[in-house]
Amino acid sequence: MRPEQSVPYAFVERCEALNYVFAAIGEVRIGPKMLAALRAQLHHELAFRLEQLESISEVWPLSDDRRDDQHTMAREEVLNALAAAARLVVADVEAALDRMEAGHYGSCHLCDWPIPVQRLTIVPHARYCEPCHRLKEAAAA
């Protein structure tokens, strides 16, 4: 565990136990072929999100003379939310690619345990194993 993180010891024990279960039911280590597939998936996601941001920028922001229409204002709110979400994913994907380059990809940022391949296949830019992800969500709620 990283020293700058303050995680309750009981949680770390629980996280380790759950990760043992994950390791028992599925592959935890990332082989070279899987790493290449995950890298390709990340690049695909990055290209999609950058294209999405470009499409949004073509229609937004709206000109001031069109802002009076409530439909237009609602559309702008939706575009703003989509752009914000896309920027977050772009940042996460770029960070995941950086972790790959540095050789730190696939380790949980909270407990340092390997993130199971099954989770990375679904969320290749994941920073946390499932137990730590749940903890972060609960803390944010």
C-alpha positions as CSV (number, residue, x, y, z in Angstrom):
1,M,0.0,0.0,0.0
2,R,1.2,3.5,-0.8
3,P,2.2,5.5,2.4
4,E,0.3,8.6,1.3
5,Q,-3.0,6.8,1.4
6,S,-4.8,6.4,4.6
7,V,-6.9,3.2,4.3
8,P,-8.3,1.5,7.4
9,Y,-6.4,-1.7,8.1
10,A,-9.7,-3.7,8.4
11,F,-10.6,-2.6,4.9
12,V,-7.2,-3.7,3.5
13,E,-7.7,-7.1,5.1
14,R,-11.2,-7.4,3.5
15,C,-9.9,-6.2,0.2
16,E,-7.1,-8.8,0.3
17,A,-9.5,-11.5,1.1
18,L,-11.8,-10.5,-1.8
19,N,-8.9,-10.3,-4.2
20,Y,-7.9,-13.9,-3.1
21,V,-11.4,-15.0,-4.1
22,F,-11.0,-13.1,-7.5
23,A,-7.7,-14.8,-8.0
24,A,-9.2,-18.2,-7.3
25,I,-12.0,-17.8,-9.8
26,G,-10.2,-16.1,-12.6
27,E,-7.0,-14.9,-14.1
28,V,-5.3,-12.0,-12.3
29,R,-2.0,-11.5,-14.1
30,I,-1.9,-9.8,-17.5
31,G,0.0,-11.7,-20.2
32,P,1.6,-9.9,-23.2
33,K,-1.3,-10.8,-25.6
34,M,-3.9,-9.6,-23.1
35,L,-1.9,-6.4,-22.5
36,A,-1.8,-5.8,-26.2
37,A,-5.6,-6.4,-26.5
38,L,-6.2,-4.0,-23.6
39,R,-3.9,-1.4,-25.1
40,A,-5.8,-1.6,-28.4
41,Q,-9.1,-1.3,-26.5
42,L,-7.9,1.8,-24.8
43,H,-6.7,3.4,-28.0
44,H,-10.1,2.6,-29.6
45,E,-11.9,4.2,-26.6
46,L,-9.6,7.2,-26.8
47,A,-10.3,7.7,-30.5
48,F,-14.0,7.4,-30.0
49,R,-14.1,9.9,-27.1
50,L,-11.9,12.4,-29.0
51,E,-14.2,12.1,-32.0
52,Q,-17.2,12.6,-29.7
53,L,-15.6,15.8,-28.3
54,E,-14.9,17.0,-31.8
55,S,-18.5,16.4,-32.8
56,I,-19.8,18.2,-29.7
57,S,-17.5,21.2,-30.3
58,E,-18.9,21.6,-33.8
59,V,-22.4,22.4,-32.4
60,W,-21.5,23.9,-29.1
61,P,-21.5,26.6,-27.7
62,L,-24.6,27.9,-29.2
63,S,-24.8,31.5,-30.3
64,D,-26.3,34.0,-27.9
65,D,-29.3,34.7,-30.2
66,R,-30.4,31.0,-29.9
67,R,-30.0,30.8,-26.1
68,D,-33.5,32.1,-25.4
69,D,-35.2,28.9,-26.7
70,Q,-35.7,26.5,-23.8
71,H,-35.2,23.5,-26.1
72,T,-31.9,25.0,-27.2
73,M,-30.8,25.6,-23.6
74,A,-31.7,22.0,-22.6
75,R,-29.7,20.8,-25.6
76,E,-26.7,22.8,-24.5
77,E,-27.0,21.3,-21.0
78,V,-26.9,17.8,-22.5
79,L,-24.0,18.7,-24.7
80,N,-22.1,20.2,-21.7
81,A,-22.7,17.0,-19.7
82,L,-21.6,14.8,-22.6
83,A,-18.5,16.8,-23.1
84,A,-17.6,16.7,-19.4
85,A,-18.1,12.9,-19.3
86,A,-16.0,12.4,-22.5
87,R,-13.2,14.6,-21.1
88,L,-13.2,12.5,-17.9
89,V,-12.9,9.2,-19.9
90,V,-10.2,10.7,-22.1
91,A,-8.2,11.6,-19.0
92,D,-8.7,8.1,-17.5
93,V,-7.8,6.4,-20.7
94,E,-4.6,8.5,-21.1
95,A,-3.7,7.8,-17.5
96,A,-4.2,4.0,-18.2
97,L,-1.9,4.2,-21.3
98,D,0.7,6.1,-19.2
99,R,0.5,3.4,-16.5
100,M,1.1,0.8,-19.3
101,E,4.1,2.6,-20.5
102,A,5.5,2.9,-17.0
103,G,4.8,-0.8,-16.2
104,H,2.2,0.0,-13.5
105,Y,-0.9,-1.0,-15.4
106,G,-3.3,-3.3,-13.7
107,S,-2.5,-2.6,-10.0
108,C,-5.2,-1.0,-7.8
109,H,-4.3,2.5,-6.7
110,L,-5.7,1.9,-3.2
111,C,-4.6,-1.5,-2.1
112,D,-1.9,-2.3,-4.7
113,W,-3.4,-5.7,-5.5
114,P,-3.6,-6.7,-9.1
115,I,-6.9,-5.8,-10.8
116,P,-8.4,-9.0,-12.2
117,V,-8.2,-9.3,-16.0
118,Q,-12.0,-9.8,-16.1
119,R,-12.5,-6.3,-14.7
120,L,-9.9,-4.8,-17.0
121,T,-11.5,-6.4,-20.0
122,I,-14.8,-4.6,-19.1
123,V,-13.2,-1.3,-17.8
124,P,-9.7,-1.2,-19.3
125,H,-9.0,2.2,-17.7
126,A,-9.9,1.0,-14.2
127,R,-7.7,2.4,-11.4
128,Y,-9.2,0.2,-8.6
129,C,-10.1,-3.4,-8.0
130,E,-13.8,-4.1,-7.4
131,P,-13.7,-3.9,-3.6
132,C,-11.8,-0.6,-3.6
133,H,-14.0,0.8,-6.3
134,R,-17.0,0.0,-4.1
135,L,-15.3,1.7,-1.2
136,K,-14.6,4.8,-3.3
137,E,-18.3,4.9,-4.5
138,A,-19.6,4.5,-0.9
139,A,-17.3,7.3,0.3
140,A,-18.5,9.6,-2.5
141,A,-22.2,9.0,-1.7
